[in-house]
Amino acid sequence: MYEICIVGGGSAGWMSAATFVKVFPKFKVTLVESPNIKTVGVGESTLQGIRRWINLLGLDDHKFLKDIGGTFKHSIKFTNFYQQDSGSFHYPFGTTVGPNANNWWYKKNNISSIELSDYAESVNPLALVAENNRFEKDLSYAYHFDASKFGLWLKDKVCKNKVRYISANVNGYYGNFITLDNGEKIHADLFIDCTGFKSILLGEYLKEEFISFSDILPNDSAVSTHLEYKNKKQQMNPYTECTAIQNGWVWNIPLWERIGSGYVYSSKYLNEEQSEKEFIQYLQRKGFDTSKCSFNHIKMRIGRYKRFWVDNVVAVGLSAGFIEPLESNGLFTVHENLISLVKVLRRGNPSQFSKDIFNSDMKLVFDEFADFVAAHYALSQRQDTQYWTDNFNRQYDIDGVDKNERYGLKLYSREFFRYEKYNFLDKGFHYIAAGMDFNPIMNEDFNPNDVRILCEQKNNWKKKVRDLPLMFDYLEKKIY
């Protein structure tokens, strides 16, 4: 019997355990969790890829959302990233629809009153669905939920009586077994490191090299809290809002009972006291009562390990690496890592080649996503504080970052200068680029008919959106 030992609980640990229970029911699974770890449910924002993992396990989101205080999500909304008061634009899920989305730039070039937010709304109906607080279950969506509650739900509803649970601390790793502070020795064929930023097995015991992303990503800290709704029906948006402020950005994640919010910043410019003060000032400007809020400060290690699978240890979640919370990637690498791991383990005992290609694939996942997040800062024109001025002047090693021709900073620049159009419309960069007025098109070969079709398409979508239920109403009727 193949034996798995997961070290660490939380959402990553219990998502790992649930994966093995559901996909490999003959595996013997043990989970060791430290009794000293405190979880903080600030609200987790996910991407649509999580539904691949949920479908793999055969879970029903209409059954688990209620238990974990979850809501649905169609998009990510970015506010004031382009300039200090530039307004908002969406990065909706799903794919572009209709004629070549690049033709929108002709519309922008010829109609000066067109706002940058119009791009997503003209090429993807989910931008309009999200902006109008509607929900369409037949289109692409993800979730907002309390990540700690999700982990506990998986523990109780999926893993109960199928996973051996041990509350103890690991005090030694010896290849094919670990020792615990309760005196036990746990043997396993494969260890899954879900110990967060500590990365106890991969980082501390195996001494795997850590590669920082600080050269392209500025933030390393966050302060979070919970907020009460003032008007639940209006404030329960089907999108995560990310708002750029003085020294970073603020997330807003609407859960069923409350709103999760946090300020992501760089400790180079703020200490914890200053960040909390700026965060409170922002929330109060938005009309929130912060008098009863408690604040949790988080230090983030931004980067990834050189390898994720070393010997018989696989790191999942924060123990493998972290990019930063922008673009809702906290659980993204967890479910992508687990799906890739399933593909390897279903063949049997993994060979070294299987481990090597797993590492290569996960490296690409992290590096592409890091470049994508970096683009949000690289394309910003803000210079209203030292933080944004330094970001504006940041140098990027464009020549050195794409040895594997990943879709990242180098290809973004090629699309802008060489190709003069965005080629990968199934990915998200073109939404961010449009929201930042990063226009690759000259006015050659202008096709007014395509622009007319884009306008008609948006008008037709607007009419259909009115018939959709508000997300709050859908949740109240179908789930809560």
N, C-alpha and C positions, 0 to 999 in steps of 0.2 A: 504493500500500500504506500502510495506517495504521501509524504508528510510535509505539511506546510506550517511554519510558525510565523505569525504576524506579530511584530513588536511595535506596540503603539495602537491606541484606539482612535477616537475622534472620527471625523467623516472619512478620512483616507483609510484608516484601519478597518472600519466596519464596511466600507465599500469594497475593500479587498476581500474581507471575509465573505461577504454576500456573493461576490463574484465566484469564489471557489465553491461555495455551497450550492449555488444554482447551476454552474457550468460543469463542475467536476464533483458530483455528489459522492464519488468513491474516495476522494481525498480525505485524509485525516487533517483537520484544521485546528490549530491552537492559536489563541490570541492572548498576548501578554500586555497588560496595560498598567502603567505606573499609577499608584493611588494618589500621587502628589500633583498630577496635572489637572489644572482647572480649565474648563472650556468657557469661552465667551461667545454667546450667540448674538453677533452683531448684524446678522442677516447676510446671506450668501446669494450672489448673483451668478447665474450660470449661462452657458452658451448652448445653442441648439444641439450641439454634438452629444450632450448628456443623454439625449433621448435614444441615441444608438445603444448606449450602455444599459439604459432602462429597458429597452426592447430586448436586448440580449438576455437580461435576467427575467424577462416576462413580468415586469411590475406594471401596475395600473396606477397612473398618476392621480386619477380622480379618487383613488382610495387612500393614497398616502399623503396628499397635500393637506388635507384637513388636520391630520395628526401632527404635522410639523409647521403649521401656520403659514403655508405657502400661498403664493399667487403666481400668475402666469406672466410671461414676458415676451414681447415681440421685437424689441429693439433696444439699442443703447443711444441715449441722447447726450450730445456734447454741447456745453454752453460756455461761451467766452474763451474757447481755446484758441481761436484764430487771432482775435484781438480782444482788448479789455472789455469792450461792450459790443461785441460782434453778433451776439444772439446765439441761437441754437441750430443744430442740424442733427439728423438721425443717421445711425448705422443700423438699418433694419436687417432682420434675418431673411432667409430665403434667397432667391436669385432675381436678377433683373428681368424685366418683362418687356416685350415689344421690340422696336427697332434699336439699333446700336445706341447704347446709352451715351456714347461719346458725342452724339449729335446734340445733346443738351447744351454743350458748350457754345454751339452756334446760337442757340436761344439766348444764352447768357451774354454773348458778345453783341447781340443785336437788340436786346431789350434791357436797358440800363436799370430798370426798376426790379428786375428779377433778383430775389434773395438767394443766397447759397443754400438755404434749407429746401429750396424748390427741387434741387437735384434728386434727392432720394425719393421725394414725393412724386416725381415724374417717372421714375423708372422701377419703383418697387411699391406695390400697394400697402405693404406692411408699415411703411413709414406713416402713411395717412391713418391706418388703423390705430397705430400706437399713439400718434399725436392727438387723436380724438378720444383716447381712453377706451377704445373698443377692444373686443377680443374675437378672433376667428379661429376656432379649434381645428379647422381643416387646412390652415396655413402653418408655416414653421413657427415654433415657439420653444421657449425654455422656461425656467422657473426662478422665482425668488423664494427662498425659504431659510429657516433657521438651521444652519449647517450642523450644530451640535444636536438639535432635535432629530435631524435626518439620520445621523449616526446612531442615536439611541433607538430610532424606529427600526433601522436595519438590524440592530442587535436583538431587539425584542420580537420583531415580526418575521424576519428572514433567517436569522442565525440561531435562534433559541433552540437548545437541545441538539444542535448540529455542529457547534463550535465549542471546544473546551476553552473556558475563560479563566485566566489567572490574573489576579491583582498583585503585582510585584514589580520590582525594579530589576533591570538587567545589570549584572556587575561583571560579566565576562563573556567574550565570544571566542570560541575555540574551533572554528571551522565547521564541524558537523553538529555542534551543540552550543548552547548558551547556558550560563549559570545565573540564577536569580538570588536576590537577597533573602528569600524565604528558605533557601537551601536546596531548592529544586534544580535539576539539570534537564534541559529540554533539547532532545535530539530532533533534527528535521533534515529533509532533503533540500528544502529551499526556505530561506528566511526573507520576509518582506519587512523592510524598514519603513515604518510609518511614524517615526519619532519627531516629526516636525523639523524646525530649524536646527535642532541638536544633531540630527542625523547620526544617531549613536552607532549603528553598525557600519554604514558605508563611510561616514566621515571620521568618527572617533576611532573605531577599531581597525578598519581597513585602510585608513589614511588616504582615501581617494582625493585626487587634486580637485580643488574648487575653482571654478572660472567665474570671475565677477563680471557683471554687466554694467558696472558703474561708469564705464567709458561712454555708454550711450543712454543710460537711464539715470535720472537725477535723484530719485527719491529713495529713502531708506527707513522711513518712520511713518506712523499713523496714530491718530487718536480717534476713538470711536464712542458712540453712545446710542441710546434708543430715544425716539421721539414719539409723542402722542399725536394722533390725527386730530386735526381741527375740523376737517370735512372729509370723511372717509371716502365718500363716493367720488369726490373730485380729485383727491390726492392719491388715490390708489391707481397709479399709472401702470400700464403694461410695458414699462421700460425702466431701465436703470438710468438715472440722470447723473452725469459727471460734470461738475461745474468748476472751471479753473478760477482760482482766487490768488491772493498775493504770493504765496510761496508753495503752491502745489494745487491740489484739486480736492473737491468734496464729493463723496458718493451719497446717493439717496436711493434706498432700496425699500419699496413699499411691501411690507408683509401684511398678513391679515389683521393682526391685533395692533401693530405699531410699525413705525418706520425705522429701519436701520440706517445710520448715517456715520460717516467718518471723514476725517481730513488726512490726506496722504501728502507728505511733505519731505523736505530734505533737512536733516539735522545740521547741515552745513550753515543753514540760514536761521533756524529756529531751535530753541530748546523746548522741552515738554511744556513748561509754563507758558511760553509765548505761543506755542501751537494751540494750546487749549483756549487761550484768550482770543486768538484770531478765529478759531472755530466757533466759539460762543457768539462772537460778534456777527459772524456770517449767519448763524442760525437765527439770531434775534432779528437781523435785517429781513429774514424770510418770514418772520412772524411766529416763530416757534417759542414756546415757553421753556427755558432751559433751567429754571429754578430747581427742578427736581431731578435733573439729569446727573448721572454718574458717568465718569469718563475713564476709558481704558486705554493705556498707552502701549503701543506695539512697536518693537524693533524688528525690522525686516532684513533678511540676508538676501540680497538681490544677485542672482546668478544661478549657475547649475554646476553639477559635478561633471568631470570629464567623461566618466562612464557611470551608468545607472545600474548595470548588472555586473557585479564583480564576484568571481567565484560562485558561491551559492547565496549571494545576497542581492536582492533587487530593491531599490529605493522607490517608494511611491509617495507622491504628494510633496510637501515642503522639504522632506528629507532628500529628495532628488534635486530640488531647485525651486526658485520662485522668481517671477518676472517683475511683478508689482500688481496691485489690484486693478489697474486700468484695463478695460476690455474684459473684465469678468473672468480672468483666467485661473482663479484659485482652485476650482475643482476640475478645470479643463484638462490639465496635465494628469490628474488622477484617473479620470475615466479613459483618456487616450492611452495612458500607460497600461491600464488593466486590459483594455481591448487588445493591445499589442501582445501583452503577456499571454492572454488566452490563445492567440494564434500560435505562439511558440509551444505552450504546454500541451495543447491538444494533440501534438505529434508524438508525445512521449518525453522521455528524459532528454533535456536540452543539450545539444552539442555546443562546442565553442563557437562554431559558425553561427548558430542560432542566437547566441548571446551577442555576438559581434554585430549582426544585422539589427538586432533589437536596439543596441546602443546607438547605432548609426541613425536609426529611425527616430528615436527619442531625442537625440541631439538636434536633428532637423526640426522637430516639433518645437523645442525650446527656442532655438536660434531664429527660426522664422517668426515666432510670436514675439520674441524680444525686439526684432527689427520693426515689426508692425506697431508695437507699443511705442517704440522710439520715434516713429514717424509722427505721432501726435505732438511730440515736443519739437521735432525738427522742423515741421511745417508751420509752427506757431510764429506769428509776427509780434507777439507781445514783448514789450520792453519797459513795462511800467514799474517794475521792481528790480532789485539786483538779481533775484532768482531768475526772472524771465529774461533779463538782459544777458546774464551768463549763459542761459539756455540758447538764446538767439545767436550767441557767438561761439557755441560749442562746435568743435571740429569732429567730423565723423570720418573714419577710415573706410571710405566707400570702396577703394581698390582692394582692401584686404579682407572684407567681411563675407564675400560670397564665393569661396573656393568651390563649393558644391553647387553653385548656381541656384541657391535657394531663392524663393520669392521674397526678397527683402530689399534693403536700402539700395543696393546696386541696380536691381531690376526696376525699382521705382524710378530711379533717375533715368534709366534707359527709356522707359515709357514716356517720360516727360520730354526728353530731348530727342532721342533717336526715332522712336516709333510714333510719337505725337498722338498717342491714344493709349487708353488703359486696356490691356489685353486680357487680364484675369478677372473678368466680371463675376466669377463665381466666388471670389475672395472679397475681403472687405476694404482693401486699400482705396479703391476709387471713391467710396463714400466719404472716407476721411479726407482724401485729396480735394474732392469737390467742396466739402465744408470749409476747407482752408483756402479755397480759391486757387488751387494748384492746377492751372489750366494748360493742358499739353497741346491744344489745337490752335492752329492759325486759322484764318477765315477762308482758306482755300477750299474749293469743292463744297461750298455751302449748299445744303439740300433743304430748302424750305419745307418740302413735303414731309420729311422725317420729323422736323420740328413741329409741324402741325399735328402729326400723329401723336407725338409725345404730349402735346397740350390736350388733345382730345382724350387720350388715355387717362391722364390725371383727372380730368373732369368726370369721366365715367366712373372712376374709382371713388371719387368723392361722393357721388350719388349712392353707390352701393354701401359705402361705409356707414351712412346714416341708418341703414337697416340692421346693422350689427348691434348686439347688446353691449352696454358698458361692461368693462371687465368686472367691476364690483357686482353688478346685477347677475352676471353669469356665475360668478363664484358663489354668491349668496343662494342662488337657485339650485345649481348643480352639485355644489360641494358642501357648502356650509349650512 
